[in-house]
Amino acid sequence: MNRTETRVIGWDLGGVHVKAALVEEGRVVEAVQAPCRLWRGVPALDETFAQLPGWVRGEAAHAVTMTGELTDCFADRADGVHQLSAWAAATLQGSVRIYAGRAGFVSADNARAHAADIASANWHATAALIGRHVPDALLVDIGSTTADLIPIVGGQPAAQGYSDAERLETGELVYTGVVRTPLLAFATHAPWRGRRTRLMAETFASTADIYRLTGDLPEGADQQHSADLKGKSIPETEIRLARMVGRDRGEGSAEEWRALAAWFAEAQLRPLHDAATILLSRSDLSEDAPLVVCGAGRFLAERLAARLGRRPVPLTETIAGCLNGEDAAWVSTCGPAVAVGLIG
């Protein structure tokens, strides 16, 4: 086999981030994530592509999954799948295949015809990869924006839903993440000095702010601008959080702002716990099935596992034999790109 045939680059084209993973001879060599302003249109992908390491521009076999098709710059998901696939075919050097989940890989030319299978099927790729190593588990991939909770039974993805809409109904997609989610998405009130105060109905702060204050936010995970377009220092973060309860930063102490952030972190965990409990009650998942955890919010997934009394197994541990000494944190964050690169 020549170098191109043994060199695969996995891609996850999202509406906020682009992720890529370099796989050589079946081992992950490097993984990277970069911000992308796709809501401004497909040319934003070119801006992001130019910022990525040089290896993404080399010739390779490219395997592409996506979630960016739901971005509002597209007429609908089918249009998004078509345009993203066309960009990949026109930009990437070498062969390009698009991951269509339950339908396998298809060519970029056939992407529109398989749009329903391709759209936001990145979760399926990660679950399929894990199934090769762990026959029964619950995948918990918590990213910057969403959380995927996918049952794996008999080595295969066993989600009851497939599309975003179906998985929202089944609880296999929880629209909450550790960077971009507005705090109003999971709370309407919060405790403040002995009272249950209603929150301001504004997007003053996001989950990146609370996890920055609790010290949980992974380095490099917050790649988008803050809610007020200002900095990300602790004082600036406290200002944003204080506004959620109608306060100025000077009206509370550092300890009080950290305590408030910790309360929001607990509030975000509750809907994840509810969704996981329902999925784990399925008769086809064994009582000792572990949670395979990954994503920028792996720390939150591990916290969820502890609450459920289940063993957390990092994705990087699951596929340790396919890794090549690269930064495990980025492999975890770029799970779907890694997955299509390895199964592609």
Steps between C-alpha positions, in 0.01 A plus 500: 500500500624850426510783753168650388323168560639471852454870585146595598371831628172494688290815498209626709359813334296683764320830506731641767813284481685295242679192630757290320696186590803363318515119488804322359514122470201465729633721781394851596798731457341836574162662564404867484198727544459854366213749521283554194244775436295284266185701566660764273506256209715227349799737440550489879625145451781636283599739780514216749676265259779753458556504878538122534836318504670431169423127508133566419604632159698190409368223281309234689184295508250735665205378707246771582216524750309815584256691718535838327217425258250636754665844499256771398704607196352197321147471365453166675703199613511341155640823357756513781609140444539569128701821544729363772566184299572706189742718696683193626526352149628827355745583781651182638785335312438133428191282516200626699229284652206624706384306805133408468467317829269203458562512122879491528720731292384666179666723243465876519301490174241274664478696825174681426325170430613374840447826689272345762770244587789750492349791694649520851603134495833566672368334819446179300867495396623527858257233619597267215869536588438435869291193414809341345669509840220497760197283412258657750522858629338839510697757302487843666659763276457846649627774273493877492134514393331160527517166677454164327391202711513194278434140611737244348369144505676198355772723357256712298343846549155431644344846508122501468515832315715598205431858396547793737123526539461131584791499744364807678182299554683192630744690723797377298574862408499755781557849369746609766877546494784633713590810297221659297176417682322806648429450869132571436484172305491294820402737781245776563595571862815480709588530871641831617553589866213300637250569224388327184548776250365499146765531229524782252347387169818583310796304367744684723704190584567153363619171641861588415470771765386266776762236426770764479409603854481144630836420339359217286520658154771323295773717356420602145138384512348849487586615147204729433436851625337563837138611528599866545787483248743581779785311663511173686686593815348400832380855580338534155341158543359599840348813345306290250381253762395780737276648232300178489370571850465875438817590687830674448816307568582720800181390675645154564828342601714266293380214722136589436548512124674161506217357709244634252699351211507163680123515543454555126734207433277281716190629321649406164576148621140425597348467150799291394442272798131467415574412137771248591280334762228436244746356247671279758162356600477328160487123532772448238765695694669301775522633853879515478517676163751786538469858384755568225568870540648758267468856375601838636263424787651165590535623858122545515445154350724352768298683763185354348647149515580543870144610569365199312736259674647395165863461399625781275732386222673775300477466124878527489529194725255309284703560182843514667639251250421743218674800657853613437592714802307810390316732736222284641287802588473605136426145389214497748371840385521398134338160549286488183788614277721236659224243453443556126876509453539159661195330348538670164 
